[in-house]
Amino acid sequence: MHPVLIDLGTVDLPWIGPTHLFLPTYGALFAIAVLVAWGWFLRRARRLGIADDALFNLTFYSLIGGILGAKLLLIVVDWRVYLAHPAEIWGTIRSAGVLAGGVVAGAATFALYAVRQRLPLWPLADAIAPPLALAQGIGRLGCFAAGCCWGVPTRPDHPLAITFTDPTAHAQTGVPLDTPRIATQPLEAGFDFALTAALVLLGRRGVRPAGSVFWVYVLAYSLGRSLIELWRGDAHRGLWFGGAVSTSQLFALAGALVAAIALVRGALGTRREPKPARP
């Protein structure tokens, strides 16, 4: 783990005073993930014949919606803390928030803008699915560097064990030190990268109807995330039904159900399409 990428030390800034300036590794990787996914999506979406300004606005508003949604869900999950200490809400500026909230809000913004601007929603959804999975994988590497999203305790000789030792990471994320834990961050990153490759291959096969690649992404990611959550023990984000299900699992399972229904309906609709008459 390496939570601080560049440390400039304490600098006396005008009107602010002595301030510790540093570039967090998570922040750098998050920015890289956004730029890489954004550029890749624009490249894929241009093949649909859509103007660059419309694509830029679509991705920009979706990104803003995703960031706000992630932070809003964080406040909702920890509402007791923020109700008791309202000033702590400003601290969410430095927090990534809850990914599930970001995905839902970003997707809703994406769909709303595409529909209102009369853009081809489902072909665009297919175009953004692989870049989105790639961005999530890069982001999880940022989590690993920062020490956040740690897993449950395990034995030292476990093949997925990682022991966090950096005091800076503990101060920033609260990750327990000197205790072997399941390395859920690289585990999920590897899953996201594999999913990215699978989605690209699926898209090249020209699956129908439009939107199928996107719904496969939602289904596969939801199931994978639900499984990884078993090793994460994410009590901080909230547990439900006597601790049996986490907040992220609730969103993931709901997403898997919606995606499965969409894929079945799409498959049935494709089968009912009339075949072209033979000459």
N, C-alpha and C positions, 0 to 999 in steps of 0.2 A: 504494500500500500504506500501511497505517496500523495498525501492530501494537498500539499502545497507545491505547485509546479515552479513558480518563480517567487522568491521572497526578496522584496526590496528593503526590508527593515522598517524602522520607524522614521517617518519623515515629518518635519514640521510644516504643515500646510497653512497657507494664509487663511485667516478667518475660522479655521477649524482647529489648528493646534497639532500636537504630536499625534500621528496616525500611523498604524501599522499597515503598510501596503503590501499586498501579495496577490498572486494569481492562483486561485484554487484549481487543482487538476480537474475536478468535476466540472467547473464552469468552462474550462477550455474545451474539454471533450463534449460538453453539451453544445457549445457553439459550433464545434466541428461537425457534430451529428446533424444539427439544423442545416448548416450550409451544404453539406454533402447530400442530404436527403432532398433539400430544396432544389439544388442544381440538377439532380438526377430526375426528379419529378418533372421539372420544366422540360427537360430533354425528351422524356417519354410523352408528356402531354402535348408538345408541339406537333407530334405526328397526327393529332386529332384535328389539326387546322385551327386551333384557338389562338387568338391574339395574345401576345406576351403580357400586355397590361392586365388583361382579365386573369391570366394565370398568376401573375404576381399578386394581384389583390386577393385572389382566392387563397393562396398559400399564406399570405401575410395575415389576413383576418383569422384564418384557421389556427395559425400559430399563436396569435394573441388570445383567441378563445380557449385554446388548450392550456396555456399558461395560467390564465385566470381560473379555469375550471379545476386545475390541479390544486391551486392554492385555496380555492373556495371549499373543496371537499376536505382539505386538511383542517380548515377552521370548523367545518361541520362535525368531523370526527372527534376533534378535540374541543368541542364547544364549551365544555365546563372550564377548561383552562383559560380560554379566551374570554369567557364571560366574567371570570374572576379577575383576570388581568387583561383588560382591553388593549393596553399599550403593546402587548405581545403580538398583536396582529401585524404591526410593522415589521416584526421579525420574519414574517413569511416572505418578505422580499428576497431574502437570502436562501430561502428554502425551496426545494424543487416541488414540494407538495406531494399529493397522492396521484400516481400515474393514471389510475382508473378514471379519476375525475377529469384529467387532462385529455385522455383519449375520447371520452364521451362528449365533452364540451367542444373539443376540436372537430370531431366528426359532425356534430350538429351544426357548427358554424360552416363547415365545408359544404354540407348538404344544402343549408339554407341559402348560402350565397350562390351556389351553382344553380339552384332552382329559380331564384329570383332573377338571375342574369341569363336564364335559359341556356345554360351550358349542359353538355351531355354528362349527367351526373354519374351514371354507372361506368361508362368508359373511363372517366376521370378517377373514379374510385379504384378501378383496376390498376390504373397507372400509378396511383400513390401507395398502393399496398406494399410492394417490395421496398421502396425508399423508407416507408414508415417503420417496417420491421428492422431495417438496417440501422436507422437512427436510434431505435430502442436498444439494439445491441451495443452500439457505441456508448449510449448513455449508461448502460449497466457497467461498462468498464470504468466509467467515471464514478459510479457508486462504489465499485471495488477499491478504487484509489482513495476515495474519501472515507471509506469504512461504514457508510450507511447501508441500510437494507441487509444487515447481517443475518445469519442463520442461527439455528438452534445449537446449543452445546453438543459436542460429540467427543469421541475418544481421539487422542492425538494421532493414532495410526490409521484413522479413517482416510480413504483415498480422496475424499472431498474436504478434508479438514484444513482450515486456515486459522492462524493465531494472529490477531491484531495486537500490535505493540506500540504504535505511535501515539504519544500523548496529545499531539495536535489533533489527530483524528478523533480521539475521545472527547476533547474539548469542543470540537465542532459538531459532532454527530451523536455523541454519547455511547459509541460502540464500546462494549466491555473489552478490556485488555487482558492479555495473558491467559485467555481461555479458548481452547480449540472449538471452532464452530464450523458448521457446514458452509462452504463457500458458495452461497446461492447467487451472488452477483456474476461471477464468471460462468456459472452453470446456466443462468438465464441468458447471458450474452451469447454463449455458444448455441443455445436453442434459437435465439433470434437470428443469428447469422445463417444457421441451417434453414430456417423458415424463409429467409430472404432468397436463398438459392432455389428452394422448392417453388416459390411463387414466380420467380423469373421463368423457370422451366415450364410451369403450368401456363403462364401467359403466352409463351412461344407456341404452345400447342393449339392456341386459338379456341379455348373452351368457351362454350356458350351456356346461357345468355350473358350479355354484358353485366358485370357486377359479380360474376362467379369467383374471380380471383380474389376480390375484396372479401367476400363472405368466407372463402376458405381461410384467408388470413385471420379473420375474426374468430372463426371456429378453432383453428389450430392454436392460435395464440392464447385464447381463453382456456383451452384444456391444458396447455403447457403451463400457463401461469398458475392455474388451480393446483396442479401437481407440485410445482416448485414451492408454493405457499406452505405445503405440508412440512417442508424443511426450514421454512423461514420463521415460523412462530411469531408472526407479526402482531403481537398484542398491542403495540403502540398505535397502530392504525384502527384498532377496534376489533373485538371478537364478538360473535353472536351465537345464539342458540347454545348457551352454556360453554362457550369457547370452542365449539366445533367448527365454526366457519369464520374466516376473516372478512373484513370489508372488501378487500381486493377479490377474494373468492366469490363473494356475492355478485359483484359486477361481472366477473369472468364467467360465472355460470349462467347469468342472464344473457350475456353476449353470445355464449355458445348455443343457447336455446334459440335465440333470434336468428343466428347464422344458420343453424341446422334447418329451421323452418324455411328460410329464404332459399337455401340450396335445393331443398326438396321441391319447393314450388317452382323454382327455375328449371329444374330437371323435368318436372312434369309438363311445364309449359312448352319446353323445347320439343318434347316427344309429340305434343299435340299439333305442332306446326305442320301445315300441309306440305307434303313432299312435292318438288317441282315435277310437272308432267313431262313424260318422255316425248321426245319429238317423233 
